Amino acid sequence: MRFSIRRSLCTAFFFFASFNMSYGHCDEAMHYIYPQSQSLSDDRRSDVISLMHEALKATEAKYGPFVLKPADVNVNYKRATQMLRQEDRITVAWLDTTKQLEKILLPVLIPIQKGIVGYRVLIIRSEDEAKFFDIDTVEELRQYQNGLVSGWVNEPIMNVNQLPYVRSVNYEDLFKMLAAERFDYFSRGMVEAYTELEDRSEVFPNLMVEKHILLHYAKPMYLFTSKNRPVLNKRLNEGLMLLIEDGSFEKIFCQFHGDSIRQTNLSERIQIQLKSNLLLSSAPKEKKFWFDPTKNTCQQR
């Protein structure tokens, strides 16, 4: 079902773009071209694409037509950043922010997923469930190894908290490596983990979401554009603010993440706070931009 939702969204985006261009606006349309998913099973950012579409649609009267579509090339995180900086087939991307990124690219300073990916659950092997149940501190978690992709921004988080990990060059391989006992757990955003396992349940039936631990660290994800095209950035910022003000942002957020938030069962978990250097001084301070697990409107169906 989730795959069909994403395909429907993308089809709608292409139709909308074609509709604009058919009226002779091809040269005038603002092109928002984003990186492809990392694999056919990678459906993690459908909400971001939906928010971009609605933000651009909300600002159409002011800025005119737009094209929103995936790039025609599949590249890794590092290459996507380089291409975005040079506006080489990518003009917008969602990225976990760093000081370096905010120096070379232009961020839309609205946490596009309300910082929720900083709330982390553990994907583990089902036979290991018991050994994680009594873990309540960072110190206790250090006896086990995490898995991550080399270059991910949570790698320095693991380092500063002295949490050991095993690296992979490929996101999809991490599921195979966990199942093969190459490491002990795979830390995932609580709105990522359940869908990821659902999409891979036949291939990895022995993997599960651990039920006791909730890691947390500040992890804002922003939309980024090239500094050469500030108008692309300005339009997204204005559109997203309109969605926040009329409640559409929260509605889309809950539409995509409400089930995962409820499945996580936050009240039954022990939260382990990790040190983080990802919350920069540029981050917005107002509470309306951030997910609050104690005041979560998505808990209401």
NULO-129635 format. One record per residue (C-alpha): y, z, x; residue in one letter; residue number from 1. Coordinates in steps of 0.02 Angstrom, whole numbers, padded with zeros to 5 digits. Example, Ala and Ser with C-alpha at 12.3 -4.5 7.8 and 13.67 -1.06 7.14 Angstrom:
2
+--------+--------+--------+--------+-----+
:      Y :      Z :      X : residu : num :
+--------+--------+--------+--------+-----+
: -00225 :  00390 :  00615 :      a :   1 :
: -00053 :  00357 :  00684 :      s :   2 :
+--------+--------+--------+--------+-----+
END
This chain:
301
+--------+--------+--------+--------+-----+
:      Y :      Z :      X : residu : num :
+--------+--------+--------+--------+-----+
:  00000 :  00000 :  00000 :      m :   1 :
:  00120 :  00043 :  00139 :      r :   2 :
:  00092 : -00126 :  00222 :      f :   3 :
:  00132 : -00215 :  00059 :      s :   4 :
:  00293 : -00114 :  00040 :      i :   5 :
:  00352 : -00166 :  00212 :      r :   6 :
:  00308 : -00348 :  00184 :      r :   7 :
:  00399 : -00346 :  00016 :      s :   8 :
:  00552 : -00272 :  00098 :      l :   9 :
:  00550 : -00401 :  00237 :      c :  10 :
:  00525 : -00542 :  00112 :      t :  11 :
:  00674 : -00479 :  00014 :      a :  12 :
:  00779 : -00475 :  00171 :      f :  13 :
:  00734 : -00653 :  00217 :      f :  14 :
:  00768 : -00712 :  00040 :      f :  15 :
:  00936 : -00625 :  00041 :      f :  16 :
:  00982 : -00703 :  00208 :      a :  17 :
:  00926 : -00875 :  00149 :      s :  18 :
:  01026 : -00854 : -00010 :      f :  19 :
:  01185 : -00824 :  00090 :      n :  20 :
:  01154 : -00967 :  00209 :      m :  21 :
:  01119 : -01087 :  00068 :      s :  22 :
:  01299 : -01065 :  00013 :      y :  23 :
:  01364 : -01128 :  00179 :      g :  24 :
:  01390 : -00957 :  00260 :      h :  25 :
:  01269 : -00980 :  00406 :      c :  26 :
:  01405 : -00975 :  00537 :      d :  27 :
:  01499 : -00836 :  00448 :      e :  28 :
:  01352 : -00719 :  00416 :      a :  29 :
:  01337 : -00563 :  00525 :      m :  30 :
:  01166 : -00568 :  00608 :      h :  31 :
:  01068 : -00407 :  00625 :      y :  32 :
:  00909 : -00446 :  00721 :      i :  33 :
:  00798 : -00297 :  00759 :      y :  34 :
:  00643 : -00273 :  00870 :      p :  35 :
:  00471 : -00312 :  00801 :      q :  36 :
:  00349 : -00170 :  00767 :      s :  37 :
:  00243 : -00117 :  00914 :      q :  38 :
:  00081 : -00168 :  00827 :      s :  39 :
:  00016 : -00233 :  00661 :      l :  40 :
: -00024 : -00053 :  00613 :      s :  41 :
:  00148 :  00012 :  00662 :      d :  42 :
:  00240 :  00043 :  00499 :      d :  43 :
:  00348 :  00189 :  00556 :      r :  44 :
:  00524 :  00122 :  00528 :      r :  45 :
:  00518 :  00038 :  00357 :      s :  46 :
:  00643 :  00167 :  00297 :      d :  47 :
:  00766 :  00119 :  00434 :      v :  48 :
:  00755 : -00064 :  00387 :      i :  49 :
:  00782 : -00019 :  00204 :      s :  50 :
:  00934 :  00088 :  00247 :      l :  51 :
:  01009 : -00052 :  00352 :      m :  52 :
:  00984 : -00175 :  00210 :      h :  53 :
:  01067 : -00062 :  00083 :      e :  54 :
:  01210 : -00019 :  00202 :      a :  55 :
:  01244 : -00203 :  00235 :      l :  56 :
:  01231 : -00245 :  00051 :      k :  57 :
:  01355 : -00105 :  00008 :      a :  58 :
:  01484 : -00179 :  00127 :      t :  59 :
:  01461 : -00361 :  00079 :      e :  60 :
:  01623 : -00370 : -00018 :      a :  61 :
:  01722 : -00316 :  00136 :      k :  62 :
:  01625 : -00400 :  00277 :      y :  63 :
:  01538 : -00548 :  00194 :      g :  64 :
:  01358 : -00611 :  00203 :      p :  65 :
:  01228 : -00548 :  00325 :      f :  66 :
:  01059 : -00593 :  00398 :      v :  67 :
:  00935 : -00451 :  00429 :      l :  68 :
:  00770 : -00499 :  00510 :      k :  69 :
:  00649 : -00454 :  00650 :      p :  70 :
:  00664 : -00537 :  00820 :      a :  71 :
:  00553 : -00684 :  00861 :      d :  72 :
:  00481 : -00595 :  01014 :      v :  73 :
:  00379 : -00436 :  01036 :      n :  74 :
:  00445 : -00329 :  01178 :      v :  75 :
:  00430 : -00149 :  01238 :      n :  76 :
:  00564 : -00015 :  01225 :      y :  77 :
:  00641 : -00049 :  01396 :      k :  78 :
:  00650 : -00237 :  01371 :      r :  79 :
:  00720 : -00217 :  01194 :      a :  80 :
:  00861 : -00110 :  01264 :      t :  81 :
:  00903 : -00242 :  01394 :      q :  82 :
:  00900 : -00381 :  01265 :      m :  83 :
:  01011 : -00282 :  01147 :      l :  84 :
:  01138 : -00250 :  01285 :      r :  85 :
:  01144 : -00437 :  01322 :      q :  86 :
:  01129 : -00487 :  01137 :      e :  87 :
:  00977 : -00590 :  01186 :      d :  88 :
:  00884 : -00616 :  01021 :      r :  89 :
:  00912 : -00433 :  00971 :      i :  90 :
:  01076 : -00370 :  00899 :      t :  91 :
:  01027 : -00200 :  00828 :      v :  92 :
:  00893 : -00071 :  00867 :      a :  93 :
:  00846 :  00106 :  00817 :      w :  94 :
:  00827 :  00214 :  00972 :      l :  95 :
:  00813 :  00398 :  01015 :      d :  96 :
:  00978 :  00432 :  01097 :      t :  97 :
:  01007 :  00478 :  01280 :      t :  98 :
:  01163 :  00494 :  01385 :      k :  99 :
:  01121 :  00330 :  01471 :      q : 100 :
:  01099 :  00235 :  01308 :      l : 101 :
:  01266 :  00296 :  01242 :      e : 102 :
:  01348 :  00234 :  01402 :      k : 103 :
:  01279 :  00056 :  01395 :      i : 104 :
:  01264 :  00031 :  01206 :      l : 105 :
:  01365 :  00075 :  01052 :      l : 106 :
:  01282 :  00204 :  00937 :      p : 107 :
:  01308 :  00224 :  00751 :      v : 108 :
:  01325 :  00413 :  00757 :      l : 109 :
:  01228 :  00447 :  00598 :      i : 110 :
:  01050 :  00513 :  00627 :      p : 111 :
:  00958 :  00371 :  00542 :      i : 112 :
:  00810 :  00482 :  00497 :      q : 113 :
:  00909 :  00644 :  00484 :      k : 114 :
:  00828 :  00707 :  00645 :      g : 115 :
:  00663 :  00734 :  00555 :      i : 116 :
:  00558 :  00654 :  00693 :      v : 117 :
:  00605 :  00806 :  00798 :      g : 118 :
:  00490 :  00907 :  00684 :      y : 119 :
:  00321 :  00872 :  00762 :      r : 120 :
:  00142 :  00898 :  00708 :      v : 121 :
: -00011 :  00871 :  00814 :      l : 122 :
: -00143 :  00738 :  00789 :      i : 123 :
: -00305 :  00810 :  00856 :      i : 124 :
: -00493 :  00782 :  00851 :      r : 125 :
: -00565 :  00869 :  00699 :      s : 126 :
: -00693 :  00961 :  00804 :      e : 127 :
: -00550 :  01045 :  00900 :      d : 128 :
: -00461 :  01117 :  00747 :      e : 129 :
: -00513 :  01297 :  00780 :      a : 130 :
: -00443 :  01306 :  00956 :      k : 131 :
: -00266 :  01263 :  00896 :      f : 132 :
: -00263 :  01386 :  00752 :      f : 133 :
: -00212 :  01539 :  00854 :      d : 134 :
: -00076 :  01452 :  00955 :      i : 135 :
:  00094 :  01527 :  00916 :      d : 136 :
:  00196 :  01499 :  01075 :      t : 137 :
:  00242 :  01365 :  01201 :      v : 138 :
:  00149 :  01463 :  01334 :      e : 139 :
: -00013 :  01455 :  01235 :      e : 140 :
:  00007 :  01269 :  01203 :      l : 141 :
:  00021 :  01234 :  01390 :      r : 142 :
: -00167 :  01247 :  01411 :      q : 143 :
: -00187 :  01080 :  01320 :      y : 144 :
: -00128 :  00903 :  01361 :      q : 145 :
: -00019 :  00792 :  01252 :      n : 146 :
: -00023 :  00602 :  01251 :      g : 147 :
:  00131 :  00491 :  01256 :      l : 148 :
:  00192 :  00319 :  01308 :      v : 149 :
:  00273 :  00311 :  01479 :      s : 150 :
:  00461 :  00303 :  01458 :      g : 151 :
:  00471 :  00384 :  01286 :      w : 152 :
:  00618 :  00503 :  01272 :      v : 153 :
:  00504 :  00649 :  01231 :      n : 154 :
:  00432 :  00639 :  01407 :      e : 155 :
:  00575 :  00742 :  01482 :      p : 156 :
:  00555 :  00863 :  01336 :      i : 157 :
:  00376 :  00891 :  01390 :      m : 158 :
:  00434 :  00915 :  01569 :      n : 159 :
:  00572 :  01042 :  01532 :      v : 160 :
:  00450 :  01142 :  01426 :      n : 161 :
:  00312 :  01128 :  01556 :      q : 162 :
:  00192 :  01049 :  01433 :      l : 163 :
:  00063 :  00939 :  01521 :      p : 164 :
:  00032 :  00762 :  01461 :      y : 165 :
: -00062 :  00601 :  01492 :      v : 166 :
:  00035 :  00438 :  01490 :      r : 167 :
: -00010 :  00268 :  01419 :      s : 168 :
:  00083 :  00103 :  01429 :      v : 169 :
:  00038 :  00063 :  01249 :      n : 170 :
:  00068 :  00158 :  01087 :      y : 171 :
: -00090 :  00097 :  01001 :      e : 172 :
: -00200 :  00147 :  01148 :      d : 173 :
: -00152 :  00330 :  01126 :      l : 174 :
: -00260 :  00344 :  00971 :      f : 175 :
: -00408 :  00272 :  01067 :      k : 176 :
: -00376 :  00389 :  01214 :      m : 177 :
: -00367 :  00543 :  01102 :      l : 178 :
: -00529 :  00497 :  01013 :      a : 179 :
: -00609 :  00471 :  01185 :      a : 180 :
: -00554 :  00646 :  01241 :      e : 181 :
: -00432 :  00585 :  01373 :      r : 182 :
: -00310 :  00719 :  01313 :      f : 183 :
: -00306 :  00855 :  01179 :      d : 184 :
: -00170 :  00812 :  01055 :      y : 185 :
: -00043 :  00678 :  01010 :      f : 186 :
:  00126 :  00750 :  00958 :      s : 187 :
:  00198 :  00649 :  00813 :      r : 188 :
:  00345 :  00662 :  00695 :      g : 189 :
:  00286 :  00743 :  00535 :      m : 190 :
:  00339 :  00587 :  00439 :      v : 191 :
:  00238 :  00477 :  00557 :      e : 192 :
:  00072 :  00566 :  00578 :      a : 193 :
: -00004 :  00554 :  00404 :      y : 194 :
:  00034 :  00369 :  00382 :      t : 195 :
: -00028 :  00331 :  00557 :      e : 196 :
: -00195 :  00413 :  00523 :      l : 197 :
: -00209 :  00338 :  00349 :      e : 198 :
: -00185 :  00164 :  00423 :      d : 199 :
: -00320 :  00198 :  00555 :      r : 200 :
: -00442 :  00307 :  00458 :      s : 201 :
: -00586 :  00185 :  00469 :      e : 202 :
: -00567 :  00162 :  00657 :      v : 203 :
: -00536 :  00345 :  00700 :      f : 204 :
: -00621 :  00451 :  00565 :      p : 205 :
: -00630 :  00603 :  00680 :      n : 206 :
: -00440 :  00618 :  00701 :      l : 207 :
: -00338 :  00735 :  00591 :      m : 208 :
: -00167 :  00818 :  00577 :      v : 209 :
: -00176 :  00997 :  00640 :      e : 210 :
: -00124 :  01118 :  00500 :      k : 211 :
: -00047 :  01268 :  00588 :      h : 212 :
:  00083 :  01213 :  00717 :      i : 213 :
:  00255 :  01135 :  00693 :      l : 214 :
:  00348 :  01093 :  00853 :      l : 215 :
:  00535 :  01065 :  00843 :      h : 216 :
:  00666 :  00997 :  00960 :      y : 217 :
:  00830 :  00906 :  00930 :      a : 218 :
:  00790 :  00720 :  00926 :      k : 219 :
:  00924 :  00613 :  00843 :      p : 220 :
:  00886 :  00429 :  00821 :      m : 221 :
:  01033 :  00311 :  00799 :      y : 222 :
:  01058 :  00128 :  00766 :      l : 223 :
:  01130 :  00045 :  00921 :      f : 224 :
:  01224 : -00117 :  00943 :      t : 225 :
:  01299 : -00205 :  01093 :      s : 226 :
:  01470 : -00144 :  01149 :      k : 227 :
:  01523 : -00327 :  01142 :      n : 228 :
:  01506 : -00329 :  00952 :      r : 229 :
:  01588 : -00171 :  00884 :      p : 230 :
:  01610 : -00249 :  00712 :      v : 231 :
:  01420 : -00249 :  00689 :      l : 232 :
:  01422 : -00063 :  00726 :      n : 233 :
:  01574 : -00028 :  00616 :      k : 234 :
:  01496 : -00112 :  00465 :      r : 235 :
:  01334 : -00012 :  00480 :      l : 236 :
:  01431 :  00150 :  00500 :      n : 237 :
:  01537 :  00117 :  00346 :      e : 238 :
:  01387 :  00062 :  00244 :      g : 239 :
:  01281 :  00212 :  00289 :      l : 240 :
:  01425 :  00330 :  00248 :      m : 241 :
:  01438 :  00249 :  00077 :      l : 242 :
:  01251 :  00279 :  00051 :      l : 243 :
:  01269 :  00461 :  00102 :      i : 244 :
:  01415 :  00488 : -00016 :      e : 245 :
:  01332 :  00412 : -00169 :      d : 246 :
:  01162 :  00493 : -00136 :      g : 247 :
:  01069 :  00331 : -00097 :      s : 248 :
:  01033 :  00384 :  00082 :      f : 249 :
:  00942 :  00542 :  00025 :      e : 250 :
:  00851 :  00445 : -00110 :      k : 251 :
:  00784 :  00317 :  00016 :      i : 252 :
:  00742 :  00457 :  00139 :      f : 253 :
:  00638 :  00547 :  00009 :      c : 254 :
:  00560 :  00386 : -00055 :      q : 255 :
:  00487 :  00352 :  00116 :      f : 256 :
:  00460 :  00529 :  00181 :      h : 257 :
:  00438 :  00644 :  00031 :      g : 258 :
:  00248 :  00631 :  00028 :      d : 259 :
:  00233 :  00668 :  00215 :      s : 260 :
:  00352 :  00816 :  00202 :      i : 261 :
:  00249 :  00890 :  00060 :      r : 262 :
:  00086 :  00856 :  00153 :      q : 263 :
:  00152 :  00948 :  00306 :      t : 264 :
:  00160 :  01109 :  00203 :      n : 265 :
:  00303 :  01180 :  00306 :      l : 266 :
:  00293 :  01356 :  00234 :      s : 267 :
:  00117 :  01377 :  00303 :      e : 268 :
:  00159 :  01327 :  00483 :      r : 269 :
:  00220 :  01422 :  00633 :      i : 270 :
:  00373 :  01337 :  00708 :      q : 271 :
:  00378 :  01327 :  00897 :      i : 272 :
:  00552 :  01286 :  00960 :      q : 273 :
:  00558 :  01178 :  01116 :      l : 274 :
:  00703 :  01159 :  01237 :      k : 275 :
:  00791 :  00992 :  01219 :      s : 276 :
:  00926 :  00895 :  01310 :      n : 277 :
:  00934 :  00758 :  01179 :      l : 278 :
:  01069 :  00836 :  01069 :      l : 279 :
:  01227 :  00771 :  01151 :      l : 280 :
:  01405 :  00824 :  01116 :      s : 281 :
:  01432 :  00660 :  01024 :      s : 282 :
:  01307 :  00710 :  00888 :      a : 283 :
:  01379 :  00745 :  00714 :      p : 284 :
:  01396 :  00929 :  00671 :      k : 285 :
:  01399 :  00920 :  00480 :      e : 286 :
:  01240 :  00981 :  00395 :      k : 287 :
:  01236 :  00832 :  00277 :      k : 288 :
:  01175 :  00722 :  00420 :      f : 289 :
:  01022 :  00828 :  00462 :      w : 290 :
:  00856 :  00872 :  00383 :      f : 291 :
:  00845 :  01056 :  00338 :      d : 292 :
:  00665 :  01112 :  00305 :      p : 293 :
:  00730 :  01268 :  00215 :      t : 294 :
:  00834 :  01165 :  00093 :      k : 295 :
:  00728 :  01012 :  00073 :      n : 296 :
:  00770 :  00915 : -00085 :      t : 297 :
:  00618 :  00802 : -00058 :      c : 298 :
:  00505 :  00946 : -00108 :      q : 299 :
:  00554 :  00910 : -00287 :      q : 300 :
:  00460 :  00762 : -00361 :      r : 301 :
+--------+--------+--------+--------+-----+
END
